[in-house]
Amino acid sequence: MNPSTASSTDRLSRLLALVPWLRAHPGVSLDDAAVTFGITVRQLRDDLDLLFVCGLPGGAPGDLIDLSYSADQVTVLDPQTLDRPLRLSADEAMALVVAARTLADVPGLAAHDALDRAVAKLEKAVGALPSDRVRVELDAQDEVLRVVQDAVTRKRRLHLRYLVWSRDEMTERDVDPMRVLARDGRWYLEGWCHRSKAVRMFRLDRIDGSHGVTVLDLPAAPPPEATSRENAESLYQPGPYDRRAVLRLHPGARWVADYYPVESQRELDAGYLLVELRVSETGWLRRLVLGLGDQAQLVEPAELAAEVHDVAVRALAAYGIRPRPTAE
């Protein structure tokens, strides 16, 4: 396993294996555990922090996994049943079958054979589960996902009609697909974009329906410099020419820091938050700030803040409203 793997599927598999392994190795050092699972110590700490808030339904302190780790050792105190076989109801088993079938559709999934065997055992335990009785609804259109996965498997080039949301522009482009992945409940295609001459990440729900994706009779051949973002902390990676922007967020707009790829954030008085982010296209940032109204202030860059102010003044003037004067 790559030491920096950060995909949700790999992490889920690792978390499920981590608890029983730690239970069998009490007091193991963080370094040894990280080496065993092929990750960094920082990633291991992130996994342990996530396990702290996982457990049984209810969410009370007694329902959560209890573990202890110091500077160099980790011990699972209460694994919340994850170290012994589960007793599932029929509904719980069926839910697991549906989830496993969805997971099995992810290309490049590690231990696919083990997943298939587990699904077969579950299906045998709950009885026949005809495909016409259970259908998994995906975030992106099923047909788009199917076509993209087929192109990845057969290593064929794709032609996309793709909406660039920041410019509200429908674009045409050829892409050599590299992989399909799911992050935060959405499906993405990663591939070499011949239009941009770079690796790009495409959200499948921004492809123009099933007629917006076509498998071409050409091999997918990303150039040697096409590097996957598999090791990246975020799907978005700022480029050398991206502009720095700073926003001051009202407590009611703090969600922006969770929804957008901010580089840093700092707490201010009265629950306000100062965030810094990088933008390649400023159109979406203008729309965001204007939409937030008095719940956000664009602090930097000054010239963009002046543009947003002018647009807001003209919009208010169209309704016969004069903006309140700012304090000196």
Secondary structure, 3 states (H helix, E strand, C coil): CCCCCCCHHHHHHHHHHHHHHHHHCCCEEHHHHHHHHCCCHHHHHHHHHHHCCCECCCCCHHHECEEEECCCEEEEEECCCCCCCCCCCHHHHHHHHHHHHHHHCCCCCCCHHHHHHHHHHHHHHHCCCCCCCCCCCCCCCHHHHHHHHHHHHHCEEEEEEEEECCCCEEEEEEEEEEEEEEECCEEEEEEEECCCCEEEEEEHHHECCHHHEEEEEEECCCCCCCCCCCCCCCCCCCCCCCEEEEEEECHHHCCHHHHCCEEEEEECHHHCEEEEEEECCCHHHHHHHHHHHHHEEEEECHHHHHHHHHHHHHHHHHCCCCCCCCCC
